[in-house]
Amino acid sequence: MAFDFGQVKIKPTHYMLRHYSSWDTEALRFWIFEGSRDGQNWQQIKRHDNDGSLSKAGQMYTWKVSSNSYYSQFRVRMLGPNSNNHWYLSCSGFEVYGSAVGPGVTIDFPNNPRPSHPQRNPNPRPNPIGGQALFQYQTDLDTNGLFYYLGTRGHTQPYQNPASIGECSCRCSALMSDSAPIQSLVGREACRIVSKPMRGAWVSCSINNYVIKPNAYTLRHYSSWDTEAVRNWRFEGSLDGNKWVVIREHRNDTSLNQKSQPHTWRVEAEGYYSKFRILQFDKNSNHHLYLALSGMEIYGDVARQNPSLTFAESNQNKSQYLSVDARRNTVTNSGSNDSWQTLKSNEKIGFDSGNVQEFSVLVEKVENTTNSWRFIAGVAPTNFSCVGAKQWLGSQSSWGYIAGTGGKCFNVGKSEQYANKWISPGSLVTIRMNKATKEIEYLLNGVPQGVAFKNFEIKSGVHAAVSMTAKGSRLRLMQRITSSKPQRQNQGNAVNNEKTWNPNNKSKQLLIHQDGTSVENQGSNDTWTALVGNKTYSSGVQEFEIIMVKDARSSNTWKSIVGVVPANFRVSEHAWLGSQNSWGYIGGTGGKCHRVGKSDVYGREFGQAARIRVRMNFPKKTIEFFLNGKSQGVAFTNLVGPVMPAVSLTGTGSIAKLIVS
């Protein structure tokens, strides 16, 4: 049973079904509520396993759902027999609630009555409620993307093509004589951009003063014909135009089929880039090598060149071998034989506008060095000297976050354990200072790493500062403009009781959502994180469930583990289930592990939307796992209580939900 809303897209928060009017029987029990943008690729929004909510003729029931995406089509698909053990799908009503965008959708705001006569605005500005819509995709070619932002100079003036006003520049391989100019690639009008037929045809855009870590991008087919649409291409990012990183590769992708049609793809980028390229590596829909497009937009996490802080060029505030490019606000090590070179900002960091201030440092170029720390980013007091023996951040009462170790340092020459490493081009470190609480917190690629220091003092003033060792390495002083809140603020209101996760026994990269039962990996570089529940089990036959709400990409083949841990399990030691005398069922392999770092053959692999039930039989000392209701068999026969629910995650963005009955 499917529903098509046409050009209107909805990000659902709830949906309702009504049982049919004939009998109390034949009610749904096993089904999936799904969403789609094209009617072909369907995403699970909510799964129901033996859900007995509907039991009376004509009865209605509404379920709460969680979705990060907008859909124009929805579907209810049966997975198992109904309440009468038949396969009839009996329904007499459907409704969906949430955020909607598209033709005919209106939003009424208190104290802002609508005009009696609609007024056409040729340059609509986005409605970033709470700052959430800016740079976040909602609909194809909306006004939330980076190129639209550049074309309106930050939504401050009527739109112009950003390439025509110097905000970006476009390049390409050879174009056909009747092609539109390549600058039209970042425009808002459908046109005919078409390359000469050649393998490896490409178009690119270089952004001058901004970088973005993309999470979605849009392409529009050219305006001439329905044919010649791209099928095989790579979306790539770069900081220098020489080294390109593949963000997403498309093979036989049939999303574009009509002239002037746009389509948006979700992506997961590792870093921030200022240059983007579409490279076609095989034939298009018409079996030709023409690259035919007419539009492009990018969404994600954005930073710009810092407008208020600049790297110092005077000898008093920089070390001897550092070279500053004031136009781009970058610093390059011109050759220090791997010894430390440090640079401060010209300006003191001002706190007149608020107690919390921040700036960012972008890694543009990385070179080899014998110094394992590589870079340090942080804050230095005004009296910090950039010459002499101790000219590295962490000395002279300065505060530093170390790239090569992920550690931190203050007034000591050693790296104290703190967070993740940041040694790749495109890494963005944000330094957030709180004058009121005397704390310094770092964000890596937009993800909070936790409070590093609690002794921050301004005294006679503080400056943005960096230290570097490798010849040829380069850093850039930036300002992140995508909204984010400190992790501790998000987590402070989380429910905490017997049925929730334990906030005091979790890896620092994990964020517990406000419901207390959902946990998200905010960034661990594919290393293990773990979280333990509050509930304790020690006798009888007991069960709990964990749902893999999102199974994000990870280079770790195990990906995730679900299981139970003893009372003395500590996530700070080994953050994977199976260690410290715990028991685990491995998502990426389907195996099991207990007290060893290997996957023993057990059951089926599991991933996104999987529902894992854990049954503990203390009289028999057994642990049995169920995947989507189906037993995988007894996994362990040596259970000893007391134990608690636990999960281990590696992929950034992975989400797991605990259900304790």
HELIX and SHEET records of a PDB file:
HELIX    1   1 ILE A  129  GLY A  131  5                                   3    
HELIX    2   2 LEU A  146  GLY A  151  1                                   6    
HELIX    3   3 ILE A  182  VAL A  186  5                                   5    
HELIX    4   4 GLN A  487  GLN A  491  1                                   5    
SHEET    1   A 4 ALA A   2  ASP A   4  0                                        
SHEET    2   A 4 GLN A  73  MET A  78 -1                                        
SHEET    3   A 4 TRP A  31  SER A  36 -1                                        
SHEET    4   A 4 TRP A  42  HIS A  48 -1                                        
SHEET    1   B 3 MET A  60  LYS A  64  0                                        
SHEET    2   B 3 LYS A   9  ARG A  18 -1                                        
SHEET    3   B 3 GLY A  93  VAL A 101 -1                                        
SHEET    1   C 5 CYS A 168  CYS A 172  0                                        
SHEET    2   C 5 TRP A 202  ILE A 207 -1                                        
SHEET    3   C 5 LYS A 275  GLN A 280 -1                                        
SHEET    4   C 5 TRP A 233  SER A 238 -1                                        
SHEET    5   C 5 VAL A 245  HIS A 250 -1                                        
SHEET    1   D 2 ILE A 193  VAL A 194  0                                        
SHEET    2   D 2 ALA A 292  LEU A 293 -1                                        
SHEET    1   E 6 PRO A 262  ARG A 266  0                                        
SHEET    2   E 6 TYR A 210  ARG A 220 -1                                        
SHEET    3   E 6 GLY A 295  GLN A 305 -1                                        
SHEET    4   E 6 ARG A 474  ARG A 480 -1                                        
SHEET    5   E 6 THR A 330  ASN A 333 -1                                        
SHEET    6   E 6 LEU A 322  ASP A 325 -1                                        
SHEET    1   F 8 PRO A 262  ARG A 266  0                                        
SHEET    2   F 8 TYR A 210  ARG A 220 -1                                        
SHEET    3   F 8 GLY A 295  GLN A 305 -1                                        
SHEET    4   F 8 ARG A 474  ARG A 480 -1                                        
SHEET    5   F 8 VAL A 356  LYS A 365 -1                                        
SHEET    6   F 8 LEU A 428  ASN A 434 -1                                        
SHEET    7   F 8 GLU A 439  LEU A 444 -1                                        
SHEET    8   F 8 VAL A 447  PHE A 453 -1                                        
SHEET    1   G 5 GLN A 341  LYS A 344  0                                        
SHEET    2   G 5 VAL A 462  MET A 468 -1                                        
SHEET    3   G 5 PHE A 375  PRO A 381 -1                                        
SHEET    4   G 5 TRP A 399  ILE A 402 -1                                        
SHEET    5   G 5 LYS A 408  CYS A 409 -1                                        
SHEET    1   H 6 TRP A 501  LYS A 506  0                                        
SHEET    2   H 6 THR A 529  GLY A 533 -1                                        
SHEET    3   H 6 VAL A 643  LEU A 649 -1                                        
SHEET    4   H 6 SER A 560  PRO A 566 -1                                        
SHEET    5   H 6 TRP A 583  ILE A 586 -1                                        
SHEET    6   H 6 LYS A 592  CYS A 593 -1                                        
SHEET    1   I 7 LEU A 510  ILE A 512  0                                        
SHEET    2   I 7 SER A 518  ASN A 521 -1                                        
SHEET    3   I 7 ILE A 655  VAL A 660 -1                                        
SHEET    4   I 7 VAL A 541  LYS A 550 -1                                        
SHEET    5   I 7 ARG A 611  ASN A 617 -1                                        
SHEET    6   I 7 THR A 622  LEU A 627 -1                                        
SHEET    7   I 7 LYS A 630  PHE A 636 -1                                        
END                                                                             
